[in-house]
Amino acid sequence: MTSAIVVGASVAGLLTARVLSDLVDEVVVMERERLDDVPLPRGHVPQGRHLHLLLTAGLDLLVAWFPGIDDELERMGAVWIDGTRAWVYQAGGYRAQGDWGRSALSMTRPLLELVVRHRIAALDNVRLDDGVVVDRVDVSAGRVSGVVVGGVLHRADLVVDCSGRSSRIAHQLESSGVLAPPVTRVTIDCAYASGFLPRSTDDFEGTFLVCATSPPTSFRTGAILPVEGDRWIVTLAGVHGDAPGTAEDEVLAFARSLLSPAVAQLVEGAGPLSSMASYRFPSSQRRHYEKVRPLLPGFVTLGDAACSFNPIYGQGMACAALQADALGDTVRELGVRSEELPRRYHRRAARIIDAPWAIAVGADFLHPKTVGAKARGTDQVNRYVLRVVKASHTSVQLARSFNLVLNLVEPTRRLLRPSVVARVLASSVPGRRRQTRLGHPRVGPSNTV
Ligand SMILES: Cc1cc2nc3c(=O)[nH]c(=O)nc-3n(C[C@H](O)[C@H](O)[C@H](O)COP(=O)(O)OP(=O)(O)OC[C@H]3O[C@@H](n4cnc5c(N)ncnc54)[C@H](O)[C@@H]3O)c2cc1C
């Protein structure tokens, strides 16, 4: 009889439980919070009040693990979005509309979590214990033998720490010197403010609207996506102390300062804005378990507990899904009791994390106040990516390549394919025939603004 304990029933923990349910006889998920059967933000996952888009790489895995979940989410009000009517403004223009390769399903984070939790509850060999605070892991004879809750040891062959960025297990193991991985932090001090607007079909000629940062002119972001309940979720964000504020006049002033006027027009025109929630994210943080020798048999770390990125790029949940998938592959190859498992898993996970880390943290270095370990070649990559962004204002093919990379479906090296590079270079040759650039969308309840 093999067993696993997963600490934390948020996105990483739930997806890990799903993967392990195929490979381990008994899986117990322990969650500190009492979990209600409603799609509302939870106290220990405060980021759930803010825009949460599951990138395509994560959606693909979700659908593979829970067949039909996309239809179920759509029935509950989630909205498919794609490149044909997308308004993404960056570096002086909107990305060319058209076939961007893949669609995404837009909903609130609490809805996603609730539906996944229901699917997990339906699995025979998974038990979800809520209201259970894991105090620490037990280390005996050089391996983790289980977790300790209120002084009682719960044994398992494998403990997976999915308890988030501030994991107390990570702190316990680090402070006792048992497992102290090197940690990389790159400051960004990202400040979010989010709320909801009522959504009607004639609000706006598009599926979604994003005004991304356009360094060095603007490091501010605004995004408006359709979600369940016929609502738009509105998220505004600034970095390095530039907080949007949550009072109505502050929100409007911030929205009006964005380079695309459409964000403010939609905020002003779509109806009453709900109260706004705020969130502060200090730094991207990565614990490098792949660099530790030896690791602890019986124990691995997954999700934000291993790595959390500047959230603007929307990568955390998809990256957690990819890590859970890699853990499944490793358990399948080695067995859940293998002493080799943590090393092989964390090497795989590190390769997965490398791509979103490079995208998010690399771009953060465009801001002069960003401080931390900067990978060699970051400035050259940023200069090239800026050219890709500009060229994708007029090339649907480039918009598609860029979209697939940002969604972690394709590796970043796709942007270096000869056909992509040729398009980027051609776009900067004066006089070459180009597709028409998009003007600002028409926004407002009567669609006449
Ligand atoms: C403002 C913001 C916006 C974001 N937007 C996006 C987005 O658009 N797309 C995206 O993919 N990602 C986004 N993210 C990232 C995403 O929220 C995380 O990557 C995601 O939640 C996965 O985290 P996790 O499950 O590892 O940890 P968390 O979500 O932090 O969950 C940890 C869980 O562990 C539980 N727990 C903690 N300690 C214990 C303990 N001792 N015992 C028992 N249980 C415990 C907690 O209660 C919680 O349920 C965003 C993040 C922020 C901050």
The ligand as an SDF file (V2000), in Angstrom:
LIG
                    3D

 53 58  0  0  0  0  0  0  0  0999 V2000
   -2.1650   39.0780   -7.7400 C   0  0  0  0  0  0  0  0  0  0  0  0
   -1.8690   37.7580   -8.3830 C   0  0  0  0  0  0  0  0  0  0  0  0
   -2.3900   37.4630   -9.6340 C   0  0  0  0  0  0  0  0  0  0  0  0
   -2.1040   36.2450  -10.2310 C   0  0  0  0  0  0  0  0  0  0  0  0
   -2.5780   35.9720  -11.4790 N   0  0  0  0  0  0  0  0  0  0  0  0
   -2.3400   34.7870  -12.0550 C   0  0  0  0  0  0  0  0  0  0  0  0
   -2.8500   34.4720  -13.3470 C   0  0  0  0  0  0  0  0  0  0  0  0
   -3.4730   35.2860  -14.0330 O   0  0  0  0  0  0  0  0  0  0  0  0
   -2.5920   33.2270  -13.8310 N   0  0  0  0  0  0  0  0  0  0  0  0
   -1.8800   32.2900  -13.1280 C   0  0  0  0  0  0  0  0  0  0  0  0
   -1.6830   31.1870  -13.6050 O   0  0  0  0  0  0  0  0  0  0  0  0
   -1.3650   32.5690  -11.9260 N   0  0  0  0  0  0  0  0  0  0  0  0
   -1.5740   33.7740  -11.3680 C   0  0  0  0  0  0  0  0  0  0  0  0
   -1.0660   34.0390  -10.1300 N   0  0  0  0  0  0  0  0  0  0  0  0
   -0.2610   33.0000   -9.4390 C   0  0  0  0  0  0  0  0  0  0  0  0
   -1.1680   31.9610   -8.7770 C   0  0  0  0  0  0  0  0  0  0  0  0
   -2.0240   32.5950   -7.8530 O   0  0  0  0  0  0  0  0  0  0  0  0
   -0.3350   30.8690   -8.0640 C   0  0  0  0  0  0  0  0  0  0  0  0
    0.7270   30.4850   -8.8650 O   0  0  0  0  0  0  0  0  0  0  0  0
   -1.2500   29.6920   -7.7500 C   0  0  0  0  0  0  0  0  0  0  0  0
   -2.1260   30.0490   -6.7330 O   0  0  0  0  0  0  0  0  0  0  0  0
   -0.5370   28.4020   -7.3750 C   0  0  0  0  0  0  0  0  0  0  0  0
   -0.1390   28.4940   -6.0980 O   0  0  0  0  0  0  0  0  0  0  0  0
   -0.0160   27.2710   -5.0830 P   0  0  0  0  0  0  0  0  0  0  0  0
   -1.1400   26.3180   -5.1480 O   0  0  0  0  0  0  0  0  0  0  0  0
    1.3590   26.7630   -5.2280 O   0  0  0  0  0  0  0  0  0  0  0  0
   -0.0820   28.1150   -3.7060 O   0  0  0  0  0  0  0  0  0  0  0  0
   -1.2380   28.9740   -3.0900 P   0  0  0  0  0  0  0  0  0  0  0  0
   -2.2880   29.3080   -4.0700 O   0  0  0  0  0  0  0  0  0  0  0  0
   -0.6000   30.0670   -2.3340 O   0  0  0  0  0  0  0  0  0  0  0  0
   -1.9220   27.9570   -2.0580 O   0  0  0  0  0  0  0  0  0  0  0  0
   -1.2740   27.4190   -0.9460 C   0  0  0  0  0  0  0  0  0  0  0  0
   -2.2960   26.5960   -0.1780 C   0  0  0  0  0  0  0  0  0  0  0  0
   -1.6620   25.9390    0.9220 O   0  0  0  0  0  0  0  0  0  0  0  0
   -2.4240   26.1230    2.0950 C   0  0  0  0  0  0  0  0  0  0  0  0
   -1.4960   26.0470    3.2280 N   0  0  0  0  0  0  0  0  0  0  0  0
   -0.4700   26.8980    3.4810 C   0  0  0  0  0  0  0  0  0  0  0  0
    0.2040   26.4890    4.5820 N   0  0  0  0  0  0  0  0  0  0  0  0
   -0.3950   25.3510    5.0060 C   0  0  0  0  0  0  0  0  0  0  0  0
   -0.1480   24.4580    6.0900 C   0  0  0  0  0  0  0  0  0  0  0  0
    0.8740   24.6600    6.9370 N   0  0  0  0  0  0  0  0  0  0  0  0
   -0.9670   23.3890    6.2380 N   0  0  0  0  0  0  0  0  0  0  0  0
   -2.0130   23.1770    5.3820 C   0  0  0  0  0  0  0  0  0  0  0  0
   -2.2730   23.9930    4.3430 N   0  0  0  0  0  0  0  0  0  0  0  0
   -1.4730   25.0600    4.1410 C   0  0  0  0  0  0  0  0  0  0  0  0
   -3.0690   27.5090    1.9020 C   0  0  0  0  0  0  0  0  0  0  0  0
   -4.1870   27.6970    2.7140 O   0  0  0  0  0  0  0  0  0  0  0  0
   -3.4130   27.4650    0.4230 C   0  0  0  0  0  0  0  0  0  0  0  0
   -4.6530   26.8450    0.1820 O   0  0  0  0  0  0  0  0  0  0  0  0
   -1.3010   35.2660   -9.5330 C   0  0  0  0  0  0  0  0  0  0  0  0
   -0.7820   35.5690   -8.2820 C   0  0  0  0  0  0  0  0  0  0  0  0
   -1.0380   36.8130   -7.7200 C   0  0  0  0  0  0  0  0  0  0  0  0
   -0.4080   37.1230   -6.3940 C   0  0  0  0  0  0  0  0  0  0  0  0
  1  2  1  0
  2  3  1  0
  2 52  2  0
  3  4  2  0
  4  5  1  0
  4 50  1  0
  5  6  2  0
  6  7  1  0
  6 13  1  0
  7  8  2  0
  7  9  1  0
  9 10  1  0
 10 11  2  0
 10 12  1  0
 12 13  2  0
 13 14  1  0
 14 15  1  0
 14 50  1  0
 15 16  1  0
 16 17  1  0
 16 18  1  0
 18 19  1  0
 18 20  1  0
 20 21  1  0
 20 22  1  0
 22 23  1  0
 23 24  1  0
 24 25  2  0
 24 26  1  0
 24 27  1  0
 27 28  1  0
 28 29  2  0
 28 30  1  0
 28 31  1  0
 31 32  1  0
 32 33  1  0
 33 34  1  0
 33 48  1  0
 34 35  1  0
 35 36  1  0
 35 46  1  0
 36 37  1  0
 36 45  1  0
 37 38  2  0
 38 39  1  0
 39 40  1  0
 39 45  2  0
 40 41  1  0
 40 42  2  0
 42 43  1  0
 43 44  2  0
 44 45  1  0
 46 47  1  0
 46 48  1  0
 48 49  1  0
 50 51  2  0
 51 52  1  0
 52 53  1  0
M  END
$$$$
